Amino acid sequence: MRILFLWVLLSFFVAAATLNLTPQQQAWIETHKKISFAGDPNWLPFKALNEKSEYIGIVAEHLKLVESLTGLEFVLKPTQNWLETLNLARQKKVKVVSSDRADEILNKKFRPITPYLINPVVIIMDKDNHYVDDLNKLKDKRIAVIRGYGYTGDIFKVYRGLHFVEVANIQEGLKKVHKGELDAMLATMVLARYHISKLGYDNLKVVGKSSVVMELTLFVDKQEPMLHAILDKAISKISIEHSQHIISKWIHEPNDDLSLSWIVWIIIVTLAVLLSIN
């Protein structure tokens, strides 16, 4: 593990030395050091504010790498919830917002960079249930989905006719499934594993995955094409292995039907395919 960490660290410094910013991009950075930023304050392990109002999580650690690569500084605009974050974006009070690439609201005034984490949306149920190979087989079940998330809209489009119940956040949805008030919940793999463990819901597990994925990205104000190009270039220099090292710090062994190696394989291969297409 120590050797792997040193190898990842070395690969990062090599990437930093080969970012190859253009003279125009370097000049832009010199006059635009601080970049206003906002995200979901309650979305661990992806992102959240701790008791010291510090931004933590998978997104925060990727932003620190981008800062090291570029010399930029992200200045967080704290919000109480995701809807407040979206309102900041609508009012153009921030230059960068972290979210799912499918977010229809952000796509109106912001442009996403290449996603740096692809995470499958999985099915969470009571541990007595067996593997579910097709979400449509749960047509007689009550399924929780998180209100306002980008991939939630994709779920509604792909899986018509299912009984979806919108909840405010992952905690509410898992609690309702835990207590038997709902039969299942859809959430990203990383989010599900983190909160099942954190909440101590030993009776819940991941039983399968949907065909929908969450593509984690940074949305950049469409009026800032130079910033978009810089961030896109910086994110592309963060290796898949380095991203996976960050993810592994925030999630634990799951109590589900999908092994850790299988999960890692999905994330890495899907991201590699997407990057090759772009």
Secondary structure, DSSP 8 states (H G I E B T S, - for coil): -HHHHHHHHHHHHHHHHT----HHHHHHHHH--EEEEE--SEETTTEEE-TTS-EESHHHHHHHHHHHHH--EEEE---SSHHHHHHHHHTT--SEEEEETT-TTHHHHEEE---SEEEEEEEEEETTS---S-GGGGTTSEEEEETT-HHHHHHHHHSTTSEEEEESSHHHHHHHHHTTSSSEEEEEHHHHHHHHHHHT-TTEEEEEEEEEEEEEEEEEETT-HHHHHHHHHHHHTS-HHHHHHHHHHH----SSSS-HHHHHHHHHHHHHHHHHH-
